[in-house]
Amino acid sequence: MALISSSDQERLRESFAGMTRPVNLRFFTQTLDCETCLQTKQILDELPPLSDRITIDEVNLILEGDTAKAYGIDRAPAIAITYEENGVAVDTRIRFLGAPAGYEFISLIQAVLLAGGRPPQLSAESLARLAAVDKPVTMQVFTTPT
Amino acid sequence: MAFVSPHITAFAVEATEFPDLARRYRVNGVPKTVVDEEIEILGALPESAFVEQALAKFSNDGP
């Protein structure tokens, strides 16, 4: 049974239709000791049928530890969002840790649309502050599934 | 913010799935944002206030 309702599927299909770049979701998973990896896989697997610009690549956290490390990911399930521009893969540096269920699913879709070419919706003031950032910054936003 | 700045990496963390992280960063309510393990932002702020607090150390007008 589909996790995304058919009316939501239709809405997503319309939103994704505006994407101008291919988006690749790197899904970090592990076989053992991961309660929500299967649920995350089920959610993610429902996205590519809604847009030919969305692909999912599964990365085994243990077997492909170097890839996980390159993305700064040390637990599963996790998702790193990348897109392709002029044939080159670009990392958005947007990550999701844990199953993207509930409100997090909406955040995930927003991130996919951003990666897919939708202009950022930040104010000019925020963009100016961001332009002043010249050292690595790591932000963690904690949420709960509601 | 991560999308716009090449220096920023952003993690959305599902707190109940990773209780060790929630404990380490003393997450008692959500949303809670932790920037470079030092700045803590509680709740959902308007964009301008959020960006200002999160990036206070890069600002000339101070936090």
N, CA and C atoms of all chains as a GROMACS GRO file, in nm:
protein
  627
    1MET      N    1   0.084  -0.121   0.000
    1MET     CA    2   0.000   0.000   0.000
    1MET      C    3   0.087   0.125   0.000
    2ALA      N    4   0.046   0.223  -0.076
    2ALA     CA    5   0.127   0.345  -0.086
    2ALA      C    6   0.120   0.426   0.043
    3LEU      N    7   0.233   0.482   0.085
    3LEU     CA    8   0.236   0.567   0.204
    3LEU      C    9   0.189   0.708   0.169
    4ILE      N   10   0.210   0.748   0.044
    4ILE     CA   11   0.166   0.880   0.000
    4ILE      C   12   0.030   0.863  -0.068
    5SER      N   13  -0.070   0.935  -0.020
    5SER     CA   14  -0.205   0.921  -0.075
    5SER      C   15  -0.207   0.964  -0.221
    6SER      N   16  -0.307   0.916  -0.295
    6SER     CA   17  -0.308   0.947  -0.439
    6SER      C   18  -0.327   1.097  -0.464
    7SER      N   19  -0.400   1.166  -0.374
    7SER     CA   20  -0.415   1.311  -0.396
    7SER      C   21  -0.282   1.383  -0.370
    8ASP      N   22  -0.208   1.338  -0.267
    8ASP     CA   23  -0.075   1.396  -0.242
    8ASP      C   24   0.021   1.363  -0.356
    9GLN      N   25   0.008   1.243  -0.408
    9GLN     CA   26   0.095   1.205  -0.521
    9GLN      C   27   0.074   1.301  -0.637
   10GLU      N   28  -0.051   1.334  -0.662
   10GLU     CA   29  -0.085   1.424  -0.772
   10GLU      C   30  -0.024   1.562  -0.749
   11ARG      N   31  -0.039   1.611  -0.624
   11ARG     CA   32   0.017   1.743  -0.589
   11ARG      C   33   0.169   1.743  -0.604
   12LEU      N   34   0.232   1.634  -0.558
   12LEU     CA   35   0.378   1.627  -0.567
   12LEU      C   36   0.422   1.622  -0.712
   13ARG      N   37   0.349   1.545  -0.793
   13ARG     CA   38   0.382   1.534  -0.935
   13ARG      C   39   0.383   1.674  -1.000
   14GLU      N   40   0.284   1.755  -0.963
   14GLU     CA   41   0.275   1.891  -1.018
   14GLU      C   42   0.393   1.976  -0.970
   15SER      N   43   0.426   1.966  -0.840
   15SER     CA   44   0.538   2.046  -0.787
   15SER      C   45   0.669   2.003  -0.852
   16PHE      N   46   0.689   1.873  -0.863
   16PHE     CA   47   0.814   1.821  -0.921
   16PHE      C   48   0.826   1.856  -1.070
   17ALA      N   49   0.714   1.878  -1.135
   17ALA     CA   50   0.717   1.907  -1.280
   17ALA      C   51   0.796   2.035  -1.308
   18GLY      N   52   0.806   2.124  -1.207
   18GLY     CA   53   0.878   2.249  -1.226
   18GLY      C   54   1.028   2.236  -1.206
   19MET      N   55   1.075   2.116  -1.172
   19MET     CA   56   1.219   2.098  -1.145
   19MET      C   57   1.299   2.109  -1.273
   20THR      N   58   1.410   2.181  -1.266
   20THR     CA   59   1.493   2.201  -1.384
   20THR      C   60   1.623   2.122  -1.378
   21ARG      N   61   1.651   2.060  -1.261
   21ARG     CA   62   1.776   1.984  -1.246
   21ARG      C   63   1.746   1.846  -1.189
   22PRO      N   64   1.827   1.746  -1.227
   22PRO     CA   65   1.811   1.614  -1.167
   22PRO      C   66   1.855   1.616  -1.021
   23VAL      N   67   1.776   1.555  -0.935
   23VAL     CA   68   1.807   1.549  -0.792
   23VAL      C   69   1.831   1.404  -0.753
   24ASN      N   70   1.940   1.384  -0.680
   24ASN     CA   71   1.973   1.250  -0.635
   24ASN      C   72   1.975   1.247  -0.483
   25LEU      N   73   1.895   1.158  -0.425
   25LEU     CA   74   1.893   1.143  -0.280
   25LEU      C   75   1.983   1.025  -0.244
   26ARG      N   76   2.088   1.052  -0.166
   26ARG     CA   77   2.173   0.945  -0.117
   26ARG      C   78   2.113   0.896   0.014
   27PHE      N   79   2.069   0.774   0.013
   27PHE     CA   80   2.002   0.717   0.129
   27PHE      C   81   2.098   0.624   0.202
   28PHE      N   82   2.139   0.664   0.321
   28PHE     CA   83   2.233   0.586   0.401
   28PHE      C   84   2.154   0.492   0.491
   29THR      N   85   2.184   0.363   0.474
   29THR     CA   86   2.104   0.264   0.545
   29THR      C   87   2.195   0.154   0.601
   30GLN      N   88   2.140   0.076   0.692
   30GLN     CA   89   2.213  -0.042   0.738
   30GLN      C   90   2.113  -0.153   0.763
   31THR      N   91   2.161  -0.276   0.753
   31THR     CA   92   2.071  -0.390   0.758
   31THR      C   93   2.026  -0.420   0.901
   32LEU      N   94   2.121  -0.411   0.994
   32LEU     CA   95   2.090  -0.448   1.131
   32LEU      C   96   2.075  -0.325   1.219
   33ASP      N   97   1.995  -0.341   1.326
   33ASP     CA   98   1.990  -0.237   1.426
   33ASP      C   99   1.947  -0.102   1.370
   34CYS      N  100   1.848  -0.103   1.283
   34CYS     CA  101   1.797   0.023   1.230
   34CYS      C  102   1.647   0.011   1.215
   35GLU      N  103   1.577   0.059   1.318
   35GLU     CA  104   1.432   0.040   1.324
   35GLU      C  105   1.356   0.108   1.210
   36THR      N  106   1.405   0.224   1.166
   36THR     CA  107   1.326   0.301   1.070
   36THR      C  108   1.386   0.304   0.929
   37CYS      N  109   1.489   0.223   0.905
   37CYS     CA  110   1.549   0.221   0.771
   37CYS      C  111   1.450   0.172   0.666
   38LEU      N  112   1.373   0.069   0.700
   38LEU     CA  113   1.278   0.016   0.603
   38LEU      C  114   1.168   0.118   0.572
   39GLN      N  115   1.118   0.182   0.678
   39GLN     CA  116   1.014   0.285   0.658
   39GLN      C  117   1.068   0.399   0.570
   40THR      N  118   1.192   0.439   0.594
   40THR     CA  119   1.253   0.546   0.515
   40THR      C  120   1.265   0.504   0.369
   41LYS      N  121   1.307   0.379   0.348
   41LYS     CA  122   1.320   0.328   0.212
   41LYS      C  123   1.184   0.329   0.141
   42GLN      N  124   1.080   0.288   0.214
   42GLN     CA  125   0.946   0.286   0.154
   42GLN      C  126   0.901   0.426   0.114
   43ILE      N  127   0.929   0.524   0.201
   43ILE     CA  128   0.890   0.662   0.169
   43ILE      C  129   0.967   0.710   0.046
   44LEU      N  130   1.100   0.690   0.048
   44LEU     CA  131   1.183   0.740  -0.062
   44LEU      C  132   1.148   0.673  -0.194
   45ASP      N  133   1.119   0.543  -0.189
   45ASP     CA  134   1.090   0.469  -0.312
   45ASP      C  135   0.964   0.519  -0.382
   46GLU      N  136   0.882   0.595  -0.309
   46GLU     CA  137   0.759   0.646  -0.372
   46GLU      C  138   0.784   0.776  -0.448
   47LEU      N  139   0.904   0.833  -0.436
   47LEU     CA  140   0.930   0.961  -0.502
   47LEU      C  141   0.969   0.949  -0.650
   48PRO      N  142   1.064   0.862  -0.688
   48PRO     CA  143   1.103   0.856  -0.830
   48PRO      C  144   0.987   0.832  -0.927
   49PRO      N  145   0.885   0.752  -0.891
   49PRO     CA  146   0.774   0.735  -0.985
   49PRO      C  147   0.698   0.866  -1.012
   50LEU      N  148   0.719   0.968  -0.925
   50LEU     CA  149   0.646   1.094  -0.941
   50LEU      C  150   0.723   1.195  -1.025
   51SER      N  151   0.850   1.168  -1.053
   51SER     CA  152   0.930   1.259  -1.134
   51SER      C  153   1.050   1.186  -1.193
   52ASP      N  154   1.072   1.204  -1.321
   52ASP     CA  155   1.190   1.139  -1.379
   52ASP      C  156   1.318   1.216  -1.347
   53ARG      N  157   1.305   1.324  -1.271
   53ARG     CA  158   1.425   1.399  -1.229
   53ARG      C  159   1.473   1.357  -1.090
   54ILE      N  160   1.402   1.265  -1.026
   54ILE     CA  161   1.442   1.224  -0.891
   54ILE      C  162   1.493   1.080  -0.893
   55THR      N  163   1.613   1.063  -0.838
   55THR     CA  164   1.668   0.928  -0.824
   55THR      C  165   1.713   0.906  -0.680
   56ILE      N  166   1.714   0.780  -0.641
   56ILE     CA  167   1.758   0.742  -0.506
   56ILE      C  168   1.877   0.649  -0.520
   57ASP      N  169   1.983   0.674  -0.445
   57ASP     CA  170   2.096   0.582  -0.439
   57ASP      C  171   2.111   0.533  -0.296
   58GLU      N  172   2.108   0.403  -0.279
   58GLU     CA  173   2.127   0.349  -0.146
   58GLU      C  174   2.274   0.333  -0.115
   59VAL      N  175   2.314   0.378   0.002
   59VAL     CA  176   2.453   0.364   0.045
   59VAL      C  177   2.452   0.287   0.176
   60ASN      N  178   2.526   0.178   0.180
   60ASN     CA  179   2.534   0.101   0.304
   60ASN      C  180   2.632   0.168   0.400
   61LEU      N  181   2.577   0.207   0.513
   61LEU     CA  182   2.656   0.284   0.610
   61LEU      C  183   2.784   0.210   0.653
   62ILE      N  184   2.774   0.078   0.663
   62ILE     CA  185   2.888   0.000   0.710
   62ILE      C  186   2.983  -0.033   0.593
   63LEU      N  187   2.925  -0.090   0.487
   63LEU     CA  188   3.008  -0.136   0.374
   63LEU      C  189   3.068  -0.021   0.295
   64GLU      N  190   2.998   0.091   0.293
   64GLU     CA  191   3.048   0.207   0.218
   64GLU      C  192   3.075   0.322   0.315
   65GLY      N  193   3.149   0.287   0.419
   65GLY     CA  194   3.177   0.383   0.525
   65GLY      C  195   3.248   0.509   0.477
   66ASP      N  196   3.331   0.496   0.373
   66ASP     CA  197   3.405   0.612   0.322
   66ASP      C  198   3.310   0.715   0.262
   67THR      N  199   3.210   0.666   0.188
   67THR     CA  200   3.110   0.757   0.130
   67THR      C  201   3.034   0.827   0.240
   68ALA      N  202   2.992   0.750   0.340
   68ALA     CA  203   2.918   0.808   0.453
   68ALA      C  204   3.001   0.916   0.520
   69LYS      N  205   3.128   0.886   0.540
   69LYS     CA  206   3.217   0.980   0.607
   69LYS      C  207   3.230   1.109   0.524
   70ALA      N  208   3.238   1.093   0.393
   70ALA     CA  209   3.251   1.210   0.306
   70ALA      C  210   3.129   1.302   0.320
   71TYR      N  211   3.015   1.244   0.354
   71TYR     CA  212   2.894   1.324   0.372
   71TYR      C  213   2.872   1.361   0.518
   72GLY      N  214   2.966   1.324   0.604
   72GLY     CA  215   2.952   1.357   0.746
   72GLY      C  216   2.841   1.281   0.814
   73ILE      N  217   2.813   1.162   0.763
   73ILE     CA  218   2.701   1.085   0.817
   73ILE      C  219   2.753   0.960   0.888
   74ASP      N  220   2.710   0.943   1.014
   74ASP     CA  221   2.759   0.830   1.091
   74ASP      C  222   2.646   0.747   1.151
   75ARG      N  223   2.524   0.771   1.103
   75ARG     CA  224   2.414   0.688   1.152
   75ARG      C  225   2.305   0.675   1.046
   76ALA      N  226   2.216   0.580   1.070
   76ALA     CA  227   2.112   0.554   0.971
   76ALA      C  228   1.976   0.546   1.040
   77PRO      N  229   1.867   0.574   0.971
   77PRO     CA  230   1.865   0.618   0.832
   77PRO      C  231   1.906   0.765   0.819
   78ALA      N  232   1.972   0.797   0.708
   78ALA     CA  233   2.008   0.935   0.681
   78ALA      C  234   1.994   0.960   0.531
   79ILE      N  235   1.968   1.086   0.497
   79ILE     CA  236   1.952   1.122   0.356
   79ILE      C  237   2.037   1.244   0.329
   80ALA      N  238   2.117   1.240   0.224
   80ALA     CA  239   2.191   1.358   0.179
   80ALA      C  240   2.134   1.395   0.042
   81ILE      N  241   2.108   1.523   0.022
   81ILE     CA  242   2.044   1.567  -0.102
   81ILE      C  243   2.146   1.630  -0.196
   82THR      N  244   2.156   1.576  -0.315
   82THR     CA  245   2.248   1.629  -0.414
   82THR      C  246   2.172   1.657  -0.544
   83TYR      N  247   2.230   1.740  -0.628
   83TYR     CA  248   2.170   1.762  -0.759
   83TYR      C  249   2.279   1.765  -0.863
   84GLU      N  250   2.238   1.762  -0.988
   84GLU     CA  251   2.336   1.757  -1.096
   84GLU      C  252   2.325   1.885  -1.177
   85GLU      N  253   2.439   1.950  -1.196
   85GLU     CA  254   2.440   2.071  -1.277
   85GLU      C  255   2.555   2.060  -1.376
   86ASN      N  256   2.524   2.075  -1.503
   86ASN     CA  257   2.625   2.060  -1.610
   86ASN      C  258   2.703   1.930  -1.595
   87GLY      N  259   2.633   1.825  -1.562
   87GLY     CA  260   2.696   1.694  -1.553
   87GLY      C  261   2.778   1.670  -1.427
   88VAL      N  262   2.779   1.768  -1.336
   88VAL     CA  263   2.856   1.753  -1.213
   88VAL      C  264   2.761   1.740  -1.094
   89ALA      N  265   2.790   1.645  -1.005
   89ALA     CA  266   2.707   1.628  -0.885
   89ALA      C  267   2.742   1.735  -0.782
   90VAL      N  268   2.641   1.804  -0.733
   90VAL     CA  269   2.661   1.910  -0.634
   90VAL      C  270   2.589   1.871  -0.505
   91ASP      N  271   2.660   1.881  -0.394
   91ASP     CA  272   2.602   1.848  -0.264
   91ASP      C  273   2.533   1.973  -0.208
   92THR      N  274   2.406   1.959  -0.169
   92THR     CA  275   2.336   2.075  -0.111
   92THR      C  276   2.378   2.098   0.035
   93ARG      N  277   2.444   1.999   0.093
   93ARG     CA  278   2.480   1.998   0.235
   93ARG      C  279   2.355   2.002   0.324
   94ILE      N  280   2.245   1.954   0.267
   94ILE     CA  281   2.122   1.937   0.345
   94ILE      C  282   2.110   1.788   0.376
   95ARG      N  283   2.095   1.757   0.505
   95ARG     CA  284   2.089   1.618   0.550
   95ARG      C  285   1.964   1.596   0.636
   96PHE      N  286   1.913   1.476   0.629
   96PHE     CA  287   1.804   1.436   0.718
   96PHE      C  288   1.849   1.313   0.795
   97LEU      N  289   1.838   1.319   0.927
   97LEU     CA  290   1.868   1.201   1.009
   97LEU      C  291   1.737   1.150   1.067
   98GLY      N  292   1.708   1.022   1.041
   98GLY     CA  293   1.582   0.965   1.087
   98GLY      C  294   1.481   0.961   0.974
   99ALA      N  295   1.374   0.886   0.996
   99ALA     CA  296   1.274   0.870   0.890
   99ALA      C  297   1.204   1.004   0.861
  100PRO      N  298   1.193   1.042   0.734
  100PRO     CA  299   1.125   1.168   0.700
  100PRO      C  300   0.974   1.150   0.699
  101ALA      N  301   0.920   1.125   0.820
  101ALA     CA  302   0.775   1.105   0.831
  101ALA      C  303   0.712   1.231   0.888
  102GLY      N  304   0.582   1.242   0.878
  102GLY     CA  305   0.510   1.357   0.933
  102GLY      C  306   0.558   1.487   0.871
  103TYR      N  307   0.583   1.586   0.958
  103TYR     CA  308   0.620   1.717   0.906
  103TYR      C  309   0.755   1.715   0.835
  104GLU      N  310   0.842   1.624   0.876
  104GLU     CA  311   0.973   1.614   0.812
  104GLU      C  312   0.963   1.578   0.665
  105PHE      N  313   0.855   1.509   0.631
  105PHE     CA  314   0.836   1.475   0.490
  105PHE      C  315   0.820   1.603   0.406
  106ILE      N  316   0.747   1.699   0.463
  106ILE     CA  317   0.727   1.827   0.393
  106ILE      C  318   0.862   1.898   0.378
  107SER      N  319   0.942   1.895   0.485
  107SER     CA  320   1.075   1.956   0.478
  107SER      C  321   1.160   1.889   0.371
  108LEU      N  322   1.149   1.757   0.363
  108LEU     CA  323   1.227   1.683   0.263
  108LEU      C  324   1.186   1.725   0.122
  109ILE      N  325   1.056   1.737   0.100
  109ILE     CA  326   1.007   1.777  -0.033
  109ILE      C  327   1.055   1.919  -0.067
  110GLN      N  328   1.051   2.009   0.034
  110GLN     CA  329   1.100   2.146   0.011
  110GLN      C  330   1.247   2.143  -0.031
  111ALA      N  331   1.324   2.057   0.036
  111ALA     CA  332   1.468   2.047   0.005
  111ALA      C  333   1.489   1.991  -0.136
  112VAL      N  334   1.405   1.895  -0.174
  112VAL     CA  335   1.417   1.837  -0.308
  112VAL      C  336   1.386   1.944  -0.414
  113LEU      N  337   1.283   2.024  -0.388
  113LEU     CA  338   1.245   2.130  -0.484
  113LEU      C  339   1.356   2.234  -0.495
  114LEU      N  340   1.416   2.268  -0.383
  114LEU     CA  341   1.527   2.364  -0.381
  114LEU      C  342   1.644   2.310  -0.464
  115ALA      N  343   1.677   2.184  -0.438
  115ALA     CA  344   1.786   2.120  -0.515
  115ALA      C  345   1.750   2.113  -0.663
  116GLY      N  346   1.621   2.098  -0.689
  116GLY     CA  347   1.574   2.083  -0.826
  116GLY      C  348   1.566   2.214  -0.903
  117GLY      N  349   1.601   2.325  -0.838
  117GLY     CA  350   1.610   2.450  -0.910
  117GLY      C  351   1.518   2.561  -0.864
  118ARG      N  352   1.433   2.534  -0.764
  118ARG     CA  353   1.347   2.641  -0.716
  118ARG      C  354   1.432   2.744  -0.641
  119PRO      N  355   1.412   2.874  -0.667
  119PRO     CA  356   1.496   2.975  -0.602
  119PRO      C  357   1.475   2.974  -0.450
  120PRO      N  358   1.582   2.995  -0.372
  120PRO     CA  359   1.568   3.003  -0.227
  120PRO      C  360   1.472   3.115  -0.190
  121GLN      N  361   1.396   3.093  -0.082
  121GLN     CA  362   1.295   3.194  -0.047
  121GLN      C  363   1.340   3.281   0.069
  122LEU      N  364   1.471   3.300   0.082
  122LEU     CA  365   1.522   3.383   0.191
  122LEU      C  366   1.522   3.530   0.150
  123SER      N  367   1.512   3.616   0.252
  123SER     CA  368   1.511   3.760   0.226
  123SER      C  369   1.649   3.808   0.183
  124ALA      N  370   1.654   3.926   0.126
  124ALA     CA  371   1.783   3.984   0.085
  124ALA      C  372   1.874   4.001   0.206
  125GLU      N  373   1.813   4.037   0.320
  125GLU     CA  374   1.890   4.054   0.445
  125GLU      C  375   1.955   3.922   0.485
  126SER      N  376   1.877   3.814   0.479
  126SER     CA  377   1.932   3.682   0.516
  126SER      C  378   2.042   3.641   0.419
  127LEU      N  379   2.021   3.666   0.291
  127LEU     CA  380   2.122   3.629   0.190
  127LEU      C  381   2.251   3.706   0.215
  128ALA      N  382   2.240   3.832   0.257
  128ALA     CA  383   2.359   3.912   0.286
  128ALA      C  384   2.434   3.853   0.406
  129ARG      N  385   2.359   3.812   0.509
  129ARG     CA  386   2.424   3.751   0.626
  129ARG      C  387   2.493   3.621   0.588
  130LEU      N  388   2.428   3.545   0.501
  130LEU     CA  389   2.486   3.417   0.457
  130LEU      C  390   2.612   3.438   0.375
  131ALA      N  391   2.615   3.546   0.300
  131ALA     CA  392   2.732   3.575   0.217
  131ALA      C  393   2.854   3.605   0.303
  132ALA      N  394   2.831   3.649   0.427
  132ALA     CA  395   2.942   3.684   0.517
  132ALA      C  396   3.003   3.561   0.584
  133VAL      N  397   2.938   3.446   0.571
  133VAL     CA  398   2.989   3.324   0.634
  133VAL      C  399   3.112   3.276   0.558
  134ASP      N  400   3.226   3.269   0.627
  134ASP     CA  401   3.349   3.230   0.557
  134ASP      C  402   3.420   3.113   0.624
  135LYS      N  403   3.352   3.051   0.721
  135LYS     CA  404   3.410   2.931   0.785
  135LYS      C  405   3.302   2.824   0.793
  136PRO      N  406   3.344   2.697   0.805
  136PRO     CA  407   3.244   2.590   0.813
  136PRO      C  408   3.151   2.606   0.932
  137VAL      N  409   3.022   2.586   0.909
  137VAL     CA  410   2.920   2.594   1.014
  137VAL      C  411   2.835   2.467   1.004
  138THR      N  412   2.810   2.405   1.118
  138THR     CA  413   2.721   2.289   1.119
  138THR      C  414   2.598   2.324   1.201
  139MET      N  415   2.482   2.308   1.139
  139MET     CA  416   2.356   2.336   1.209
  139MET      C  417   2.279   2.206   1.224
  140GLN      N  418   2.226   2.185   1.344
  140GLN     CA  419   2.141   2.067   1.366
  140GLN      C  420   2.004   2.117   1.412
  141VAL      N  421   1.902   2.079   1.343
  141VAL     CA  422   1.766   2.118   1.381
  141VAL      C  423   1.695   1.992   1.431
  142PHE      N  424   1.664   1.991   1.560
  142PHE     CA  425   1.597   1.875   1.618
  142PHE      C  426   1.446   1.891   1.606
  143THR      N  427   1.383   1.784   1.561
  143THR     CA  428   1.237   1.784   1.548
  143THR      C  429   1.184   1.651   1.600
  144THR      N  430   1.053   1.642   1.610
  144THR     CA  431   0.989   1.514   1.643
  144THR      C  432   0.880   1.490   1.540
  145PRO      N  433   0.844   1.363   1.518
  145PRO     CA  434   0.742   1.334   1.416
  145PRO      C  435   0.604   1.373   1.464
  146THR      N  436   0.544   1.474   1.405
  146THR     CA  437   0.407   1.513   1.441
  146THR      C  438   0.326   1.531   1.314
  147MET      N  439   1.955   2.761   0.417
  147MET     CA  440   2.079   2.831   0.449
  147MET      C  441   2.198   2.751   0.397
  148ALA      N  442   2.194   2.617   0.416
  148ALA     CA  443   2.302   2.532   0.366
  148ALA      C  444   2.306   2.538   0.213
  149PHE      N  445   2.189   2.548   0.154
  149PHE     CA  446   2.184   2.551   0.008
  149PHE      C  447   2.251   2.677  -0.047
  150VAL      N  448   2.233   2.787   0.025
  150VAL     CA  449   2.285   2.915  -0.021
  150VAL      C  450   2.434   2.932   0.010
  151SER      N  451   2.474   2.891   0.130
  151SER     CA  452   2.615   2.910   0.168
  151SER      C  453   2.693   2.780   0.154
  152PRO      N  454   2.804   2.782   0.079
  152PRO     CA  455   2.885   2.661   0.062
  152PRO      C  456   2.954   2.620   0.192
  153HIS      N  457   2.950   2.705   0.295
  153HIS     CA  458   3.018   2.672   0.420
  153HIS      C  459   2.926   2.606   0.522
  154ILE      N  460   2.796   2.607   0.494
  154ILE     CA  461   2.700   2.558   0.593
  154ILE      C  462   2.650   2.419   0.558
  155THR      N  463   2.653   2.332   0.660
  155THR     CA  464   2.591   2.200   0.648
  155THR      C  465   2.478   2.194   0.748
  156ALA      N  466   2.360   2.150   0.703
  156ALA     CA  467   2.243   2.149   0.791
  156ALA      C  468   2.186   2.008   0.805
  157PHE      N  469   2.166   1.969   0.928
  157PHE     CA  470   2.106   1.838   0.957
  157PHE      C  471   1.968   1.858   1.019
  158ALA      N  472   1.867   1.792   0.964
  158ALA     CA  473   1.737   1.783   1.030
  158ALA      C  474   1.740   1.650   1.105
  159VAL      N  475   1.734   1.657   1.237
  159VAL     CA  476   1.750   1.536   1.317
  159VAL      C  477   1.618   1.499   1.384
  160GLU      N  478   1.577   1.376   1.363
  160GLU     CA  479   1.456   1.327   1.427
  160GLU      C  480   1.494   1.285   1.569
  161ALA      N  481   1.456   1.368   1.666
  161ALA     CA  482   1.507   1.354   1.803
  161ALA      C  483   1.471   1.220   1.868
  162THR      N  484   1.350   1.170   1.845
  162THR     CA  485   1.311   1.047   1.915
  162THR      C  486   1.386   0.925   1.861
  163GLU      N  487   1.433   0.932   1.738
  163GLU     CA  488   1.507   0.818   1.682
  163GLU      C  489   1.652   0.816   1.729
  164PHE      N  490   1.701   0.932   1.770
  164PHE     CA  491   1.841   0.938   1.814
  164PHE      C  492   1.849   1.001   1.952
  165PRO      N  493   1.802   0.926   2.053
  165PRO     CA  494   1.798   0.980   2.190
  165PRO      C  495   1.936   1.020   2.240
  166ASP      N  496   2.041   0.956   2.189
  166ASP     CA  497   2.176   0.994   2.235
  166ASP      C  498   2.208   1.137   2.193
  167LEU      N  499   2.169   1.174   2.070
  167LEU     CA  500   2.193   1.311   2.024
  167LEU      C  501   2.104   1.408   2.100
  168ALA      N  502   1.978   1.368   2.120
  168ALA     CA  503   1.885   1.455   2.192
  168ALA      C  504   1.936   1.483   2.334
  169ARG      N  505   1.993   1.378   2.397
  169ARG     CA  506   2.049   1.396   2.531
  169ARG      C  507   2.172   1.486   2.528
  170ARG      N  508   2.261   1.457   2.431
  170ARG     CA  509   2.386   1.531   2.425
  170ARG      C  510   2.362   1.682   2.408
  171TYR      N  511   2.258   1.714   2.328
  171TYR     CA  512   2.231   1.856   2.304
  171TYR      C  513   2.115   1.909   2.387
  172ARG      N  514   2.079   1.832   2.491
  172ARG     CA  515   1.975   1.872   2.586
  172ARG      C  516   1.848   1.922   2.516
  173VAL      N  517   1.797   1.836   2.430
  173VAL     CA  518   1.675   1.872   2.358
  173VAL      C  519   1.554   1.836   2.444
  174ASN      N  520   1.492   1.939   2.504
  174ASN     CA  521   1.373   1.916   2.586
  174ASN      C  522   1.247   1.957   2.514
  175GLY      N  523   1.264   2.031   2.407
  175GLY     CA  524   1.148   2.072   2.327
  175GLY      C  525   1.194   2.089   2.184
  176VAL      N  526   1.099   2.085   2.092
  176VAL     CA  527   1.134   2.102   1.952
  176VAL      C  528   1.049   2.213   1.891
  177PRO      N  529   1.093   2.278   1.784
  177PRO     CA  530   1.225   2.258   1.726
  177PRO      C  531   1.334   2.322   1.812
  178LYS      N  532   1.449   2.256   1.813
  178LYS     CA  533   1.566   2.316   1.878
  178LYS      C  534   1.680   2.309   1.777
  179THR      N  535   1.746   2.422   1.758
  179THR     CA  536   1.856   2.427   1.663
  179THR      C  537   1.987   2.448   1.738
  180VAL      N  538   2.086   2.369   1.704
  180VAL     CA  539   2.218   2.383   1.765
  180VAL      C  540   2.316   2.418   1.653
  181VAL      N  541   2.387   2.529   1.671
  181VAL     CA  542   2.482   2.573   1.569
  181VAL      C  543   2.623   2.555   1.622
  182ASP      N  544   2.703   2.475   1.553
  182ASP     CA  545   2.842   2.449   1.593
  182ASP      C  546   2.854   2.412   1.740
  183GLU      N  547   2.757   2.337   1.790
  183GLU     CA  548   2.757   2.286   1.926
  183GLU      C  549   2.758   2.396   2.032
  184GLU      N  550   2.742   2.522   1.995
  184GLU     CA  551   2.750   2.627   2.097
  184GLU      C  552   2.627   2.716   2.104
  185ILE      N  553   2.574   2.755   1.986
  185ILE     CA  554   2.456   2.841   1.987
  185ILE      C  555   2.332   2.755   1.990
  186GLU      N  556   2.238   2.789   2.079
  186GLU     CA  557   2.114   2.714   2.086
  186GLU      C  558   1.997   2.805   2.057
  187ILE      N  559   1.912   2.763   1.966
  187ILE     CA  560   1.793   2.843   1.931
  187ILE      C  561   1.672   2.756   1.959
  188LEU      N  562   1.587   2.805   2.051
  188LEU     CA  563   1.468   2.729   2.088
  188LEU      C  564   1.347   2.780   2.014
  189GLY      N  565   1.268   2.686   1.965
  189GLY     CA  566   1.143   2.723   1.901
  189GLY      C  567   1.164   2.770   1.759
  190ALA      N  568   1.054   2.800   1.695
  190ALA     CA  569   1.057   2.848   1.557
  190ALA      C  570   1.054   3.000   1.559
  191LEU      N  571   1.162   3.061   1.513
  191LEU     CA  572   1.170   3.208   1.511
  191LEU      C  573   1.138   3.259   1.371
  192PRO      N  574   1.102   3.387   1.361
  192PRO     CA  575   1.091   3.446   1.227
  192PRO      C  576   1.227   3.436   1.158
  193GLU      N  577   1.225   3.429   1.027
  193GLU     CA  578   1.348   3.407   0.951
  193GLU      C  579   1.461   3.503   0.989
  194SER      N  580   1.430   3.633   0.995
  194SER     CA  581   1.538   3.730   1.018
  194SER      C  582   1.605   3.706   1.154
  195ALA      N  583   1.524   3.680   1.257
  195ALA     CA  584   1.580   3.656   1.390
  195ALA      C  585   1.659   3.527   1.394
  196PHE      N  586   1.607   3.425   1.325
  196PHE     CA  587   1.675   3.295   1.323
  196PHE      C  588   1.812   3.307   1.257
  197VAL      N  589   1.815   3.368   1.140
  197VAL     CA  590   1.941   3.380   1.065
  197VAL      C  591   2.040   3.465   1.146
  198GLU      N  592   1.990   3.571   1.207
  198GLU     CA  593   2.076   3.660   1.285
  198GLU      C  594   2.140   3.585   1.402
  199GLN      N  595   2.058   3.508   1.475
  199GLN     CA  596   2.112   3.435   1.591
  199GLN      C  597   2.206   3.324   1.547
  200ALA      N  598   2.167   3.251   1.444
  200ALA     CA  599   2.248   3.138   1.401
  200ALA      C  600   2.385   3.182   1.350
  201LEU      N  601   2.390   3.299   1.288
  201LEU     CA  602   2.514   3.346   1.226
  201LEU      C  603   2.574   3.464   1.299
  202ALA      N  604   2.541   3.476   1.430
  202ALA     CA  605   2.584   3.594   1.506
  202ALA      C  606   2.734   3.617   1.497
  203LYS      N  607   2.814   3.509   1.497
  203LYS     CA  608   2.958   3.531   1.502
  203LYS      C  609   3.016   3.581   1.368
  204PHE      N  610   2.935   3.578   1.264
  204PHE     CA  611   2.983   3.630   1.136
  204PHE      C  612   2.933   3.771   1.110
  205SER      N  613   2.868   3.824   1.211
  205SER     CA  614   2.804   3.954   1.191
  205SER      C  615   2.887   4.066   1.251
  206ASN      N  616   2.883   4.182   1.190
  206ASN     CA  617   2.956   4.298   1.243
  206ASN      C  618   2.879   4.367   1.354
  207ASP      N  619   2.747   4.360   1.346
  207ASP     CA  620   2.669   4.431   1.448
  207ASP      C  621   2.647   4.345   1.574
  208GLY      N  622   2.714   4.230   1.580
  208GLY     CA  623   2.714   4.151   1.703
  208GLY      C  624   2.583   4.080   1.729
  209PRO      N  625   2.582   3.986   1.825
  209PRO     CA  626   2.462   3.910   1.852
  209PRO      C  627   2.356   3.991   1.925
   0.00000   0.00000   0.00000
